[in-house]
Amino acid sequence: MNMDRNTKIYVAGHHGLVGSAIWNNLEKRGYSNLIGRSHKELDLTDQQAVRQFFDEERPQVVVLAAAFVGGIMANSLYRADFIMQNMQMQCNVISEAYAHNVQKLLFLGSTCIYPKNAPQPMREDYLLTSPLEYTNEEYAIAKIAGLKMCESYNLQYGTNYIAVMPTNLYGPNDNFHLENSHVMPAMMRKVYLAKLIHDDDWLAIRRDLDIRPVEGVNGSSSCDDILSVLAKYGIYNNKVVLWGTGTPLREFLWSEDMADASVHVLLNVDFKDIIGIEKYSSVHYGVSTDGAVDRNHAVGRGGAIPQLGEIRNCHINVGTGKELTIRALSELVVSTVGFTGTVEFDTTKPDGTMRKLIDVSKLHSLGWTHKVEIDEGVRRLFEWYKSSLG
C-alpha cells in the first residue's frame, strides 16, 4: 500500500522501548497523524475498550508494539500473565483491525519464538521445528500465535499484516527495574550502583532508587535497607554477581535501529513481497477492475491454497547477525561505566538459551541493514540512563 504523510497510524505501546522509537522515526519522516494511548488510557486486554477505541479513531494503519515483557526472572515468576496478557492484547487489536478495515498492520514479536536447540544462525523456517526454551515458553507461544494470526488473516482474508521478530533490544526508554528487566539494562544498572556504593555516593544512589524503587525500597530508605535489597540482586560494594556462566552468546539490536527497520517494512514491504508472489491477491481473491480485493469471495480458506502451495514462516527476522558472550557484554558495560570492581557469575542460576543468533538475510534482501554497533550502543544507553536520573 502507499502511505502518504496524512495516513492515520495507531502505535500500540508508544511509550515502550520500541513503540516510542517507532513513533519518533515516523515523526522524523513527516508522518504527523499518529495516535497513541497509554495503558491507563486504554487497556488492550479489554476487548470492549479496544473495540470502542477503533470505533472512535478509525486508524488506517496499526503498529502493534505493546506487550507484557521481561527477562528470565519475570518469565519464570509470571508464566500465566505472559501468555494470557499477550494473547489478549494480540487477539483484541488484530481482530478489531480487521473489523475496522485497517489497511496495514505491523506486529512485533521476538526471536524467542525459535526452538531452544535451533541451528544457528536461526532462519525464519526453523520456527516450530523442535521444543522451545522452557524459561520463556509462554511468551514465545503468545508471539508465535500473533505471527500466525497475521499470516492466517492474510491467507484467509487478503489482509496486509506483517510480523517482524526482533532480536534482543536495548536503547532509550529501556526498562532498568531490577525485578523484571532484560539482561543489558539490568547489568548496566547493577554495575553502576556497585560503583556508586564503592564511591560512597549516596546522593546518586538515593536519586536512582527514587526514580526506580526496588521492592518498595526508595531513596528515603535507610542505608542498611538499601544495601540489603541491592544485595538480593547481586549488587555489593565494588562487586556485581550476574546470573549464569557468562558463556551464552547473544545478539543485540539498538532500539532506534529496530524502529527504522520496522518503519522501512511498514512503508516498503507488503505480504506479497515476503512470499515472493507478485500477483498474490489476484491469485487468491476475486479482484475487481479497480484492483479492490473482494473479501467475500476468498478461496482456499484455512490456508491451503493449491495455486500457491503451503505458505508459512512469513515473518521477518530483525537483527544485526552479530553476537557476543554475556561475559564480553559485561566487560563492555564495565568499561563504559568506569567500574573498577569485580564481576562474578553465579553458575547455580540458569543461563537460558546458550546461543540465539538470527539469520537476517531476508531483511537484507528487503532493503534494510543495521547501523549502530554494540560498543556505540552501550555507550549511548549509559548516557541515556544517566540523563534519566536528572
PAPA-649122 format. One record per residue (C-alpha): residue number from 1; residue in three letters; x, y, z. Coordinates in nm, 4 decimals. Layout:
% PAPA-649122
+-----+-----+----------+----------+----------+
:   k :   r :        x :        y :        z :
+-----+-----+----------+----------+----------+
: NUM : ALA :        X :        Y :        Z :
...
+-----+-----+----------+----------+----------+
This chain:
% PAPA-649122
+-----+-----+----------+----------+----------+
:   k :   r :        x :        y :        z :
+-----+-----+----------+----------+----------+
:   1 : MET :   0.0000 :   0.0000 :   0.0000 :
:   2 : ASN :   0.1042 :   0.3614 :  -0.0483 :
:   3 : MET :   0.1108 :   0.5543 :   0.2782 :
:   4 : ASP :   0.1040 :   0.9324 :   0.2489 :
:   5 : ARG :   0.2072 :   1.1673 :   0.5294 :
:   6 : ASN :  -0.1553 :   1.2088 :   0.6432 :
:   7 : THR :  -0.2182 :   0.8368 :   0.6937 :
:   8 : LYS :  -0.3688 :   0.7818 :   1.0385 :
:   9 : ILE :  -0.1350 :   0.5445 :   1.2248 :
:  10 : TYR :  -0.2063 :   0.3889 :   1.5634 :
:  11 : VAL :   0.1083 :   0.2882 :   1.7523 :
:  12 : ALA :   0.0104 :   0.0491 :   2.0330 :
:  13 : GLY :   0.2760 :   0.0626 :   2.3044 :
:  14 : HIS :   0.4035 :   0.4081 :   2.2043 :
:  15 : HIS :   0.5601 :   0.4692 :   2.5465 :
:  16 : GLY :   0.7624 :   0.1469 :   2.5344 :
:  17 : LEU :   1.1163 :   0.0803 :   2.4236 :
:  18 : VAL :   1.0330 :   0.0053 :   2.0592 :
:  19 : GLY :   0.6985 :   0.1807 :   2.0298 :
:  20 : SER :   0.8440 :   0.5169 :   2.1332 :
:  21 : ALA :   1.1307 :   0.4749 :   1.8859 :
:  22 : ILE :   0.8860 :   0.3857 :   1.6052 :
:  23 : TRP :   0.6754 :   0.6919 :   1.6897 :
:  24 : ASN :   0.9833 :   0.9175 :   1.6747 :
:  25 : ASN :   1.1007 :   0.7563 :   1.3491 :
:  26 : LEU :   0.7624 :   0.8148 :   1.1849 :
:  27 : GLU :   0.7582 :   1.1765 :   1.3010 :
:  28 : LYS :   1.1069 :   1.2353 :   1.1606 :
:  29 : ARG :   0.9844 :   1.1018 :   0.8258 :
:  30 : GLY :   0.6960 :   1.3521 :   0.8282 :
:  31 : TYR :   0.4123 :   1.1278 :   0.9471 :
:  32 : SER :   0.2227 :   1.3511 :   1.1903 :
:  33 : ASN :  -0.1200 :   1.1857 :   1.2094 :
:  34 : LEU :  -0.0172 :   0.9458 :   1.4866 :
:  35 : ILE :  -0.2403 :   0.8051 :   1.7618 :
:  36 : GLY :  -0.1208 :   0.6615 :   2.0908 :
:  37 : ARG :  -0.2853 :   0.5580 :   2.4158 :
:  38 : SER :  -0.1103 :   0.4820 :   2.7430 :
:  39 : HIS :  -0.2012 :   0.1645 :   2.9314 :
:  40 : LYS :  -0.4046 :   0.3777 :   3.1748 :
:  41 : GLU :  -0.5979 :   0.5307 :   2.8862 :
:  42 : LEU :  -0.6576 :   0.2037 :   2.7019 :
:  43 : ASP :  -0.6220 :  -0.1468 :   2.8422 :
:  44 : LEU :  -0.5569 :  -0.3620 :   2.5370 :
:  45 : THR :  -0.6625 :  -0.6766 :   2.7249 :
:  46 : ASP :  -1.0160 :  -0.5273 :   2.7463 :
:  47 : GLN :  -1.1951 :  -0.6309 :   2.4276 :
:  48 : GLN :  -1.4796 :  -0.3822 :   2.4623 :
:  49 : ALA :  -1.2419 :  -0.0924 :   2.5275 :
:  50 : VAL :  -1.0329 :  -0.1831 :   2.2213 :
:  51 : ARG :  -1.3456 :  -0.2058 :   2.0051 :
:  52 : GLN :  -1.4637 :   0.1344 :   2.1255 :
:  53 : PHE :  -1.1206 :   0.2846 :   2.0523 :
:  54 : PHE :  -1.1257 :   0.1535 :   1.6935 :
:  55 : ASP :  -1.4862 :   0.2709 :   1.6508 :
:  56 : GLU :  -1.3891 :   0.6241 :   1.7531 :
:  57 : GLU :  -1.0439 :   0.6636 :   1.5975 :
:  58 : ARG :  -1.0638 :   0.4518 :   1.2799 :
:  59 : PRO :  -0.6867 :   0.4179 :   1.2221 :
:  60 : GLN :  -0.5767 :   0.3256 :   0.8701 :
:  61 : VAL :  -0.2537 :   0.1584 :   0.9833 :
:  62 : VAL :  -0.1695 :  -0.0197 :   1.3104 :
:  63 : VAL :   0.1694 :  -0.0904 :   1.4678 :
:  64 : LEU :   0.1301 :  -0.3478 :   1.7457 :
:  65 : ALA :   0.4338 :  -0.2863 :   1.9658 :
:  66 : ALA :   0.2575 :  -0.3310 :   2.3003 :
:  67 : ALA :   0.3476 :  -0.6413 :   2.5011 :
:  68 : PHE :   0.3948 :  -0.7753 :   2.8521 :
:  69 : VAL :   0.7712 :  -0.8355 :   2.8619 :
:  70 : GLY :   1.0609 :  -0.9227 :   3.0927 :
:  71 : GLY :   1.3748 :  -1.1284 :   3.1407 :
:  72 : ILE :   1.4368 :  -1.4803 :   3.2758 :
:  73 : MET :   1.3237 :  -1.3981 :   3.6302 :
:  74 : ALA :   0.9991 :  -1.2318 :   3.5224 :
:  75 : ASN :   0.9244 :  -1.5082 :   3.2714 :
:  76 : SER :   0.9646 :  -1.7663 :   3.5469 :
:  77 : LEU :   0.7519 :  -1.5820 :   3.8023 :
:  78 : TYR :   0.4618 :  -1.4670 :   3.5840 :
:  79 : ARG :   0.4064 :  -1.7530 :   3.3380 :
:  80 : ALA :   0.0270 :  -1.7223 :   3.3282 :
:  81 : ASP :   0.0449 :  -1.3441 :   3.2835 :
:  82 : PHE :   0.2928 :  -1.3739 :   2.9980 :
:  83 : ILE :   0.0732 :  -1.5998 :   2.7870 :
:  84 : MET :  -0.2670 :  -1.4612 :   2.8811 :
:  85 : GLN :  -0.1996 :  -1.0875 :   2.8649 :
:  86 : ASN :  -0.0065 :  -1.1062 :   2.5396 :
:  87 : MET :  -0.2679 :  -1.3292 :   2.3766 :
:  88 : GLN :  -0.5496 :  -1.0981 :   2.4869 :
:  89 : MET :  -0.3748 :  -0.7883 :   2.3517 :
:  90 : GLN :  -0.2954 :  -0.9507 :   2.0172 :
:  91 : CYS :  -0.6383 :  -1.1021 :   1.9662 :
:  92 : ASN :  -0.8163 :  -0.7789 :   2.0517 :
:  93 : VAL :  -0.6027 :  -0.5494 :   1.8364 :
:  94 : ILE :  -0.5759 :  -0.7790 :   1.5327 :
:  95 : SER :  -0.9441 :  -0.8744 :   1.5287 :
:  96 : GLU :  -1.0567 :  -0.5115 :   1.5647 :
:  97 : ALA :  -0.8067 :  -0.4015 :   1.2998 :
:  98 : TYR :  -0.9718 :  -0.6461 :   1.0601 :
:  99 : ALA :  -1.3237 :  -0.5494 :   1.1665 :
: 100 : HIS :  -1.2406 :  -0.1826 :   1.1021 :
: 101 : ASN :  -1.0741 :  -0.2418 :   0.7638 :
: 102 : VAL :  -0.7230 :  -0.1369 :   0.8702 :
: 103 : GLN :  -0.5135 :  -0.1276 :   0.5527 :
: 104 : LYS :  -0.1877 :  -0.2477 :   0.7033 :
: 105 : LEU :  -0.0735 :  -0.3899 :   1.0362 :
: 106 : LEU :   0.2775 :  -0.4437 :   1.1688 :
: 107 : PHE :   0.3078 :  -0.6977 :   1.4513 :
: 108 : LEU :   0.6215 :  -0.7035 :   1.6669 :
: 109 : GLY :   0.7303 :  -1.0329 :   1.8167 :
: 110 : SER :   1.0615 :  -1.1689 :   1.9423 :
: 111 : THR :   1.3256 :  -1.4172 :   1.8342 :
: 112 : CYS :   1.2468 :  -1.6222 :   2.1458 :
: 113 : ILE :   0.9891 :  -1.7874 :   1.9158 :
: 114 : TYR :   1.2623 :  -2.0196 :   1.7883 :
: 115 : PRO :   1.3406 :  -2.3626 :   1.9346 :
: 116 : LYS :   1.5941 :  -2.3850 :   2.2158 :
: 117 : ASN :   1.8263 :  -2.6005 :   2.0056 :
: 118 : ALA :   1.7592 :  -2.4455 :   1.6658 :
: 119 : PRO :   2.0519 :  -2.4485 :   1.4204 :
: 120 : GLN :   2.2483 :  -2.1227 :   1.4201 :
: 121 : PRO :   2.2019 :  -1.8678 :   1.2799 :
: 122 : MET :   1.8243 :  -1.9102 :   1.3018 :
: 123 : ARG :   1.6315 :  -1.8738 :   0.9784 :
: 124 : GLU :   1.2616 :  -1.7960 :   0.9674 :
: 125 : ASP :   1.1800 :  -2.1510 :   0.8580 :
: 126 : TYR :   1.3224 :  -2.3004 :   1.1815 :
: 127 : LEU :   1.0012 :  -2.1976 :   1.3575 :
: 128 : LEU :   0.8156 :  -2.4875 :   1.5251 :
: 129 : THR :   1.0778 :  -2.7481 :   1.4351 :
: 130 : SER :   1.1607 :  -2.8537 :   1.7960 :
: 131 : PRO :   1.0850 :  -2.7589 :   2.1632 :
: 132 : LEU :   1.1105 :  -2.4037 :   2.2950 :
: 133 : GLU :   1.3319 :  -2.2754 :   2.5776 :
: 134 : TYR :   1.1356 :  -2.3534 :   2.8966 :
: 135 : THR :   1.2030 :  -2.0253 :   3.0780 :
: 136 : ASN :   1.0221 :  -1.8129 :   2.8176 :
: 137 : GLU :   0.7879 :  -2.0716 :   2.6676 :
: 138 : GLU :   0.4670 :  -1.8824 :   2.7450 :
: 139 : TYR :   0.5833 :  -1.5549 :   2.5922 :
: 140 : ALA :   0.7177 :  -1.7393 :   2.2875 :
: 141 : ILE :   0.3902 :  -1.9258 :   2.2340 :
: 142 : ALA :   0.1968 :  -1.5988 :   2.2532 :
: 143 : LYS :   0.4235 :  -1.4377 :   1.9948 :
: 144 : ILE :   0.4046 :  -1.7426 :   1.7663 :
: 145 : ALA :   0.0267 :  -1.7186 :   1.7873 :
: 146 : GLY :   0.0484 :  -1.3498 :   1.6945 :
: 147 : LEU :   0.2573 :  -1.4045 :   1.3825 :
: 148 : LYS :   0.0321 :  -1.6958 :   1.2845 :
: 149 : MET :  -0.2710 :  -1.4691 :   1.3260 :
: 150 : CYS :  -0.1151 :  -1.2217 :   1.0823 :
: 151 : GLU :  -0.0252 :  -1.4978 :   0.8382 :
: 152 : SER :  -0.3685 :  -1.6603 :   0.8636 :
: 153 : TYR :  -0.5646 :  -1.3368 :   0.8224 :
: 154 : ASN :  -0.3586 :  -1.2662 :   0.5105 :
: 155 : LEU :  -0.4278 :  -1.6114 :   0.3691 :
: 156 : GLN :  -0.7968 :  -1.6154 :   0.4507 :
: 157 : TYR :  -0.8954 :  -1.2524 :   0.4055 :
: 158 : GLY :  -0.6292 :  -1.0964 :   0.1834 :
: 159 : THR :  -0.5127 :  -0.8559 :   0.4524 :
: 160 : ASN :  -0.1665 :  -0.6998 :   0.4621 :
: 161 : TYR :  -0.0434 :  -0.7868 :   0.8133 :
: 162 : ILE :   0.3340 :  -0.8172 :   0.8520 :
: 163 : ALA :   0.5158 :  -0.9727 :   1.1503 :
: 164 : VAL :   0.8709 :  -0.8737 :   1.2436 :
: 165 : MET :   1.0763 :  -1.0650 :   1.5006 :
: 166 : PRO :   1.3487 :  -0.8525 :   1.6634 :
: 167 : THR :   1.6464 :  -0.9931 :   1.8483 :
: 168 : ASN :   1.7386 :  -0.8648 :   2.1992 :
: 169 : LEU :   1.6699 :  -0.4918 :   2.2013 :
: 170 : TYR :   1.8163 :  -0.2089 :   2.4068 :
: 171 : GLY :   1.8039 :   0.1698 :   2.3906 :
: 172 : PRO :   1.6297 :   0.4897 :   2.5094 :
: 173 : ASN :   1.3296 :   0.4273 :   2.7392 :
: 174 : ASP :   1.4649 :   0.0833 :   2.8302 :
: 175 : ASN :   1.3380 :  -0.0826 :   3.1478 :
: 176 : PHE :   1.6035 :  -0.0707 :   3.4202 :
: 177 : HIS :   1.3890 :  -0.2151 :   3.7008 :
: 178 : LEU :   1.5914 :  -0.4941 :   3.8596 :
: 179 : GLU :   1.2971 :  -0.7289 :   3.9116 :
: 180 : ASN :   1.1847 :  -0.7628 :   3.5503 :
: 181 : SER :   1.4244 :  -0.6002 :   3.3050 :
: 182 : HIS :   1.6260 :  -0.7566 :   3.0252 :
: 183 : VAL :   1.9893 :  -0.8546 :   3.0528 :
: 184 : MET :   2.1686 :  -0.5418 :   2.9328 :
: 185 : PRO :   1.9862 :  -0.2657 :   3.1282 :
: 186 : ALA :   1.9808 :  -0.4816 :   3.4427 :
: 187 : MET :   2.3532 :  -0.5468 :   3.4101 :
: 188 : MET :   2.4288 :  -0.1805 :   3.3480 :
: 189 : ARG :   2.2320 :  -0.0624 :   3.6498 :
: 190 : LYS :   2.3904 :  -0.3248 :   3.8752 :
: 191 : VAL :   2.7411 :  -0.2230 :   3.7703 :
: 192 : TYR :   2.6593 :   0.1471 :   3.8104 :
: 193 : LEU :   2.5108 :   0.1025 :   4.1596 :
: 194 : ALA :   2.8041 :  -0.1130 :   4.2735 :
: 195 : LYS :   3.0343 :   0.1677 :   4.1578 :
: 196 : LEU :   2.8288 :   0.4284 :   4.3453 :
: 197 : ILE :   2.8412 :   0.2198 :   4.6669 :
: 198 : HIS :   3.2198 :   0.1978 :   4.6329 :
: 199 : ASP :   3.2390 :   0.5726 :   4.5656 :
: 200 : ASP :   3.0202 :   0.6349 :   4.8741 :
: 201 : ASP :   2.7966 :   0.8493 :   4.6524 :
: 202 : TRP :   2.4736 :   0.8129 :   4.8487 :
: 203 : LEU :   2.3166 :   1.1148 :   4.6862 :
: 204 : ALA :   2.3339 :   0.9429 :   4.3469 :
: 205 : ILE :   2.2211 :   0.6070 :   4.4931 :
: 206 : ARG :   1.9152 :   0.7662 :   4.6531 :
: 207 : ARG :   1.8316 :   0.9555 :   4.3331 :
: 208 : ASP :   1.8481 :   0.6275 :   4.1396 :
: 209 : LEU :   1.6176 :   0.4494 :   4.3838 :
: 210 : ASP :   1.3725 :   0.7404 :   4.3966 :
: 211 : ILE :   1.3238 :   0.7102 :   4.0205 :
: 212 : ARG :   1.3289 :   0.3286 :   4.0111 :
: 213 : PRO :   1.2463 :   0.1787 :   4.3557 :
: 214 : VAL :   1.3387 :  -0.1838 :   4.4231 :
: 215 : GLU :   1.0814 :  -0.3906 :   4.6168 :
: 216 : GLY :   0.9443 :  -0.0748 :   4.7773 :
: 217 : VAL :   1.2876 :   0.0493 :   4.8826 :
: 218 : ASN :   1.3479 :   0.4042 :   4.7589 :
: 219 : GLY :   1.5804 :   0.6970 :   4.8183 :
: 220 : SER :   1.4214 :   0.7718 :   5.1550 :
: 221 : SER :   1.5021 :   0.4269 :   5.2935 :
: 222 : SER :   1.7869 :   0.3643 :   5.5359 :
: 223 : CYS :   2.1345 :   0.2788 :   5.4113 :
: 224 : ASP :   2.1007 :  -0.0687 :   5.5604 :
: 225 : ASP :   1.7694 :  -0.1320 :   5.3843 :
: 226 : ILE :   1.9111 :  -0.0094 :   5.0545 :
: 227 : LEU :   2.2248 :  -0.2236 :   5.0808 :
: 228 : SER :   2.0160 :  -0.5240 :   5.1853 :
: 229 : VAL :   1.7760 :  -0.5079 :   4.8906 :
: 230 : LEU :   2.0556 :  -0.4400 :   4.6406 :
: 231 : ALA :   2.2475 :  -0.7411 :   4.7721 :
: 232 : LYS :   1.9459 :  -0.9580 :   4.6794 :
: 233 : TYR :   2.0140 :  -0.8619 :   4.3180 :
: 234 : GLY :   2.3880 :  -0.9231 :   4.3342 :
: 235 : ILE :   2.4916 :  -0.5600 :   4.3914 :
: 236 : TYR :   2.7654 :  -0.5026 :   4.6506 :
: 237 : ASN :   3.0471 :  -0.2603 :   4.7286 :
: 238 : ASN :   3.2585 :  -0.2738 :   4.4095 :
: 239 : LYS :   3.1250 :  -0.6209 :   4.3236 :
: 240 : VAL :   2.8455 :  -0.7452 :   4.0986 :
: 241 : VAL :   2.7100 :  -1.1003 :   4.0749 :
: 242 : LEU :   2.5372 :  -1.1910 :   3.7499 :
: 243 : TRP :   2.3221 :  -1.4950 :   3.6705 :
: 244 : GLY :   2.4625 :  -1.7940 :   3.4828 :
: 245 : THR :   2.8048 :  -1.8802 :   3.3491 :
: 246 : GLY :   2.8618 :  -1.5810 :   3.1220 :
: 247 : THR :   2.9133 :  -1.8131 :   2.8241 :
: 248 : PRO :   2.5787 :  -1.7776 :   2.6386 :
: 249 : LEU :   2.6045 :  -1.5827 :   2.3152 :
: 250 : ARG :   2.3601 :  -1.3027 :   2.2477 :
: 251 : GLU :   2.2799 :  -1.0665 :   1.9647 :
: 252 : PHE :   2.1718 :  -0.7112 :   2.0486 :
: 253 : LEU :   1.9969 :  -0.4501 :   1.8342 :
: 254 : TRP :   1.9726 :  -0.0788 :   1.9169 :
: 255 : SER :   1.6026 :   0.0050 :   1.9565 :
: 256 : GLU :   1.6180 :   0.3012 :   1.7179 :
: 257 : ASP :   1.7610 :   0.0667 :   1.4539 :
: 258 : MET :   1.4693 :  -0.1679 :   1.5220 :
: 259 : ALA :   1.2309 :   0.1245 :   1.4776 :
: 260 : ASP :   1.3941 :   0.2189 :   1.1485 :
: 261 : ALA :   1.3671 :  -0.1401 :   1.0261 :
: 262 : SER :   1.0010 :  -0.1532 :   1.1332 :
: 263 : VAL :   0.9110 :   0.1684 :   0.9541 :
: 264 : HIS :   1.1068 :   0.0565 :   0.6460 :
: 265 : VAL :   0.8978 :  -0.2618 :   0.6354 :
: 266 : LEU :   0.5776 :  -0.0682 :   0.7037 :
: 267 : LEU :   0.6410 :   0.1706 :   0.4149 :
: 268 : ASN :   0.8087 :  -0.0579 :   0.1613 :
: 269 : VAL :   0.7138 :  -0.4224 :   0.2179 :
: 270 : ASP :   0.3815 :  -0.5948 :   0.1565 :
: 271 : PHE :   0.2797 :  -0.9549 :   0.2232 :
: 272 : LYS :   0.3144 :  -1.0399 :  -0.1466 :
: 273 : ASP :   0.6785 :  -0.9253 :  -0.1326 :
: 274 : ILE :   0.7542 :  -1.1629 :   0.1531 :
: 275 : ILE :   0.6042 :  -1.4707 :  -0.0086 :
: 276 : GLY :   0.7549 :  -1.3764 :  -0.3435 :
: 277 : ILE :   0.4358 :  -1.3801 :  -0.5464 :
: 278 : GLU :   0.3631 :  -1.0525 :  -0.7193 :
: 279 : LYS :   0.0034 :  -1.1310 :  -0.8029 :
: 280 : TYR :  -0.0868 :  -1.2903 :  -0.4709 :
: 281 : SER :  -0.4157 :  -1.1051 :  -0.4328 :
: 282 : SER :  -0.5360 :  -1.1801 :  -0.7843 :
: 283 : VAL :  -0.4443 :  -1.5484 :  -0.7446 :
: 284 : HIS :  -0.6090 :  -1.5710 :  -0.4059 :
: 285 : TYR :  -0.9139 :  -1.3475 :  -0.4451 :
: 286 : GLY :  -1.1547 :  -1.2100 :  -0.6924 :
: 287 : VAL :  -1.0099 :  -0.8691 :  -0.7867 :
: 288 : SER :  -1.2283 :  -0.6053 :  -0.9484 :
: 289 : THR :  -1.1175 :  -0.3853 :  -1.2372 :
: 290 : ASP :  -1.0170 :  -0.1075 :  -0.9975 :
: 291 : GLY :  -0.7883 :  -0.3504 :  -0.8122 :
: 292 : ALA :  -1.0031 :  -0.3804 :  -0.4981 :
: 293 : VAL :  -0.9965 :  -0.7147 :  -0.3207 :
: 294 : ASP :  -1.3325 :  -0.8854 :  -0.2758 :
: 295 : ARG :  -1.3130 :  -1.0169 :   0.0795 :
: 296 : ASN :  -1.6434 :  -1.2014 :   0.0440 :
: 297 : HIS :  -1.5128 :  -1.4422 :  -0.2199 :
: 298 : ALA :  -1.1959 :  -1.5745 :  -0.0623 :
: 299 : VAL :  -1.0790 :  -1.9089 :  -0.1924 :
: 300 : GLY :  -0.8711 :  -2.1666 :  -0.0136 :
: 301 : ARG :  -0.9985 :  -2.0868 :   0.3353 :
: 302 : GLY :  -0.7890 :  -2.2436 :   0.6067 :
: 303 : GLY :  -0.4623 :  -2.1521 :   0.4365 :
: 304 : ALA :  -0.4437 :  -2.4397 :   0.1854 :
: 305 : ILE :  -0.4256 :  -2.2630 :  -0.1497 :
: 306 : PRO :  -0.3397 :  -2.5073 :  -0.4268 :
: 307 : GLN :  -0.2160 :  -2.2342 :  -0.6621 :
: 308 : LEU :   0.0350 :  -2.1109 :  -0.4049 :
: 309 : GLY :   0.1268 :  -2.4280 :  -0.2164 :
: 310 : GLU :   0.1917 :  -2.4195 :   0.1571 :
: 311 : ILE :   0.2652 :  -2.0715 :   0.2893 :
: 312 : ARG :   0.4224 :  -2.0337 :   0.6321 :
: 313 : ASN :   0.7076 :  -1.8567 :   0.8126 :
: 314 : CYS :   0.6180 :  -1.5238 :   0.6550 :
: 315 : HIS :   0.7637 :  -1.3259 :   0.9454 :
: 316 : ILE :   1.0869 :  -1.1272 :   0.9138 :
: 317 : ASN :   1.3863 :  -1.1559 :   1.1495 :
: 318 : VAL :   1.5270 :  -0.8185 :   1.2542 :
: 319 : GLY :   1.8770 :  -0.8023 :   1.3992 :
: 320 : THR :   2.2448 :  -0.7464 :   1.3294 :
: 321 : GLY :   2.3566 :  -1.1018 :   1.2538 :
: 322 : LYS :   2.6383 :  -1.0441 :   1.5083 :
: 323 : GLU :   2.6824 :  -1.1850 :   1.8608 :
: 324 : LEU :   2.8938 :  -1.1710 :   2.1779 :
: 325 : THR :   2.9038 :  -1.3626 :   2.5084 :
: 326 : ILE :   2.7313 :  -1.2329 :   2.8203 :
: 327 : ARG :   3.0774 :  -1.2138 :   2.9790 :
: 328 : ALA :   3.2064 :  -0.9999 :   2.6911 :
: 329 : LEU :   2.8975 :  -0.7805 :   2.7259 :
: 330 : SER :   2.9697 :  -0.7385 :   3.0982 :
: 331 : GLU :   3.3256 :  -0.6321 :   3.0160 :
: 332 : LEU :   3.1941 :  -0.3756 :   2.7702 :
: 333 : VAL :   2.9477 :  -0.2417 :   3.0298 :
: 334 : VAL :   3.2181 :  -0.2335 :   3.2993 :
: 335 : SER :   3.4448 :  -0.0336 :   3.0703 :
: 336 : THR :   3.1661 :   0.2067 :   2.9690 :
: 337 : VAL :   3.0537 :   0.2714 :   3.3289 :
: 338 : GLY :   3.4115 :   0.3080 :   3.4521 :
: 339 : PHE :   3.3712 :   0.0309 :   3.7096 :
: 340 : THR :   3.6948 :  -0.0900 :   3.8735 :
: 341 : GLY :   3.5458 :  -0.3698 :   4.0846 :
: 342 : THR :   3.4819 :  -0.7371 :   4.0149 :
: 343 : VAL :   3.2096 :  -0.9180 :   3.8226 :
: 344 : GLU :   3.1245 :  -1.2713 :   3.9326 :
: 345 : PHE :   2.8911 :  -1.5232 :   3.7699 :
: 346 : ASP :   2.6578 :  -1.7371 :   3.9814 :
: 347 : THR :   2.6685 :  -2.0671 :   3.7932 :
: 348 : THR :   2.3842 :  -2.2098 :   4.0038 :
: 349 : LYS :   2.1475 :  -1.9747 :   3.8189 :
: 350 : PRO :   2.0102 :  -2.0542 :   3.4700 :
: 351 : ASP :   2.1759 :  -1.9347 :   3.1523 :
: 352 : GLY :   1.8701 :  -1.9566 :   2.9314 :
: 353 : THR :   1.9349 :  -2.0434 :   2.5682 :
: 354 : MET :   2.3080 :  -2.0845 :   2.5049 :
: 355 : ARG :   2.3063 :  -1.9210 :   2.1636 :
: 356 : LYS :   2.0447 :  -1.7118 :   1.9854 :
: 357 : LEU :   2.1776 :  -1.5631 :   1.6632 :
: 358 : ILE :   1.9363 :  -1.4911 :   1.3820 :
: 359 : ASP :   1.9769 :  -1.5059 :   1.0084 :
: 360 : VAL :   1.8904 :  -1.1618 :   0.8708 :
: 361 : SER :   1.9291 :  -1.2373 :   0.5006 :
: 362 : LYS :   1.5539 :  -1.1955 :   0.4352 :
: 363 : LEU :   1.5639 :  -0.8499 :   0.5960 :
: 364 : HIS :   1.8719 :  -0.7549 :   0.3947 :
: 365 : SER :   1.7018 :  -0.8709 :   0.0742 :
: 366 : LEU :   1.4116 :  -0.6376 :   0.1592 :
: 367 : GLY :   1.6491 :  -0.3417 :   0.1698 :
: 368 : TRP :   1.7491 :  -0.2765 :   0.5314 :
: 369 : THR :   2.0644 :  -0.3312 :   0.7444 :
: 370 : HIS :   2.1547 :  -0.2134 :   1.0964 :
: 371 : LYS :   2.3634 :   0.0971 :   1.1652 :
: 372 : VAL :   2.4560 :   0.1054 :   1.5374 :
: 373 : GLU :   2.7253 :  -0.1382 :   1.6546 :
: 374 : ILE :   2.7253 :  -0.2769 :   2.0092 :
: 375 : ASP :   3.0071 :  -0.0659 :   2.1576 :
: 376 : GLU :   2.8452 :   0.2576 :   2.0407 :
: 377 : GLY :   2.5046 :   0.1353 :   2.1568 :
: 378 : VAL :   2.6226 :   0.0519 :   2.5108 :
: 379 : ARG :   2.7780 :   0.3975 :   2.5374 :
: 380 : ARG :   2.4550 :   0.5622 :   2.4172 :
: 381 : LEU :   2.2450 :   0.3551 :   2.6572 :
: 382 : PHE :   2.4578 :   0.4547 :   2.9584 :
: 383 : GLU :   2.4350 :   0.8200 :   2.8589 :
: 384 : TRP :   2.0552 :   0.7892 :   2.8341 :
: 385 : TYR :   2.0358 :   0.6116 :   3.1705 :
: 386 : LYS :   2.2374 :   0.8822 :   3.3466 :
: 387 : SER :   2.0243 :   1.1532 :   3.1848 :
: 388 : SER :   1.7089 :   0.9775 :   3.3098 :
: 389 : LEU :   1.8301 :   1.0264 :   3.6663 :
: 390 : GLY :   1.8154 :   1.4037 :   3.6325 :
+-----+-----+----------+----------+----------+
